[in-house]
Structure formats: C-alpha cells, structure tokens
C-alpha cells in the first residue's frame, strides 16, 4: 500500500535520501523509545562489550578471534586454523552463505537492525552522542539551518572531535582482530619508525570509520551493502518483516475530537508521520517493504506509542509477513519455518563436528629432491627424507618418527626434535633398509609421527632402491 501523498509511486524509483536533483537529503532521525528500542539497545551494548573485550580474551593461549590475513593465521573461539584447514574454511563459508539465505527467507533482515556493526555503532553510540550535543530532531534541524556562530562552531567541533576519537578507538580494535592484540601492543609502545605500515593502516581505518559514521551513515545500508539488495530476491510473502497493516490503517486521516472514524471511513492510521520521523533511513514503512528498511523496529515503537495515546490498539505496524497481513492471521511456526530452522541447525552441527574432529597435528613427508639412494655399510640402503609437522595444539610436542611398514630403521639427524606449539617444524631423517628386503626400485612405506607414545599422524612415502 503506497503513501496517499505519493500516488505516482515514485518512491520506488529513487532513495528517500536523494531529491529530484540528486542532492543528498540529510536524515534527522527522532530519538526512538519503547520496549523494542530498549531491547535493541541492550543487545547492542552487549555486542559492543564483546567487541571491545574479545581481543584480550585468550583461550589456550590463543586470541579468541583473530583474522590475520597477512600471516595466514586465523583463530575462532581460541581454535587456530592453518592453510591446511582450507577445507574447513570452505565448508564454513558455504554453511554461512546458506545460513544467511535461509535465515533471511524465514526471519527477514533482522540482523541489519539488531546486530550489524554499522547499525550498532551508529544507533547505539554515535547517534546518542549527537542527541546529547545537538539535541533531538527539531533542534538538529534548527542548528543545521542556523548561521555559523560561536555556539554552532563549538557544537560541531565537540561532536566531530568525539566522533573522530571514537573512530580512532574502533580502528585500533579493528586492527587487533587483524594483527592480534600482542602485535598491536608492540605497535603502540615501540618506536613509530618500526611500524610505519601499521600506523598508516591505523590512520586510514580511523578516517574511514569517521567518514562512515559522521557523513555517509545510512547510505552504507542503502547504497553500499549488498544485503539490502539481496532481500528483493530472498524475501517472499511468508517472510517476517516490519509491516504496516494497511487493512486496519487505511484510509488514513488526522484524528479529530469526538470523531467516529468508522462513519468517516477512516482507518487507525492518524497520519502522524511518527514512523517516518524515527526511521534512521528516512523511509515511510507504510509504502511497504523497501530495501532501505533495516528492521530496526523504531517505527513499531513510535506507532505503538501513538496508538496508546489516542486509545487505539497497538500493532498497526509490527513484525509480520505479507501473508499474515493479507489473511489477517497471527504468526505461527509453519512447517516451512521449521524445515529451514532444522537445516540451519544441521549446518551448524556439521560445521561444529568438522571443527571438533580436525587433526591437531598434520605431517607431510618428502624425499630430499635431487637425491636417489645411498649405499651404507653392512649392505644397507638409505633414503633421506624431511617431514614437515604442523603443530596446531597449545603444547610443545616432542616428535618421534617410526616406520610402520617394511623392515627398516629410522635415524633422525640432530637432536630429538620438538615442534613448538602453534607452529610449523621440520625434521630431517634417514630410513635405512637391508638391500635383501628391497623387492624393487620403488617401495611404498608407511611412516608414523608419534609423541609420547601416541601416534599423531600417518603418511605414506616412497623408498627408492637399486633395480633388481
């Protein structure tokens, strides 16, 4: 149902924040209040607490979350992943994509309004500071239209100074997730000359975050983010989104004293436009589902508050599907929703199983390149090998190499090898076999990597000998 004041439907051809000439229309969102806003604020605060504390939480000596693309080091909930775990990464990405699709088809774009970092920081942090310095929507509009004077300059300098300071702090934490908190501490405590690249990245990230939260704002959701565009193909009539009950609300009209709205053929919508005033993307939800809607529920709280004030039943705007509105039926957990939820749970369980069952130690044995075999004393033939061992555990591992098949012995070069935790080590060794036990020029042998008497991994190699 489109807005009566926009019968041409042109709202679907352009963004609400762009005028006919293409000029940016600034959104002066009114401060929302209500039960859903309170719940969203609590959720946002908890997420921000997690964001600011996670880099300093260590599990088994490993950072809780780390995505160091430069050194190919990744850790999720304290479990470190290596390039050898690419199969797990691939499965995880597929599971995440399917999860996003099924979750959006069933439950809509609720992620954007309740958990997306852009929304959380913008609405819970930056916009609250703006309310504190510039005031609510009317005072913000008045301040924006006012000529430059000492008061306006002071407010602008104070607000943007705080905005940049917070952006600088966020950029530092963002770097901790990319390089690790320990490396970040070195970055800020050692000589700047030793960390030119890191400090440059910090400055760039700070400016980018400041630009986004001080000026670009809702355009991240409406122009840049692909998720909003995807909902056009992911949503259907049964998807739960923020919906306006047009059967109950139309025809719209201002509320007049002692008016019988049934006689005047008016609906419950009193055309107060409070749903528009509080919207952080500036849309009119009464026009239906739009890509700009982030499901933040501000319009629901604003509408419910007005309905209570005029004595009408709340819920004119609510979380509902188009089918629920059209059929006038309450939401219930359908077989479709249940099926998708089961698939989502199965994906998470499967990913958890693969993560839990991954091999904590991986070994790769290679014969030394360019060398064939060597004849040793006593009629023995030797081959030189090297084994690369990836120790994914949080303990240093003393390594023992054993021959699992074939009659021979292993002789390690150097001291007893120990692979340091969370690292890649190499062990060089000979395998010696009696020439009478060799049946051909190439013999397949099995080699085991042991630590403390327990076999950690098993691999296969080729032993080269003289032709028979």
ABEGO torsion letter per residue (X at the ends): XBBAABAAGAAAABBAABBAAGBBBBBBBBBBBEAAAAAAAAAAAAAAAAAAAAAABBBGGBBABBBBAAAGBBBBGGBBBBAAAAAAAAAAAAAAAAAAAAAAAAAEAAAAAAABAAAAAAAAAAAAAAAAAAEBAAAAAAAAABBBBAAAAAAAAAAAAAAAAAAAAAAAAAAAAAAEAAAAAAAAABBAAABAAAAAAAAAAAAAAAAAAAAAEAAAAAAABAAAAAAAAABBAABBBBBBBAAAAOBBBBBBBGBBAAAAGBBABAGAGAAAAABAAGBBAAAEBBAABAGAGAAAAAAAAAAAAAGBBBGABBBBBAAAAAAGBBBBBBAAAAAAAAAAAAAAAAAAAAAAABBABBBBBBBBBGBBBBBBBGGBBBBBBBBBBBBABABBBBBBBBBABEBBBBBBBEBBBBBBBGBBBBBBBBBBBBAAABABABBBBBBBBBBGGBBABBBBBBBBBBBX
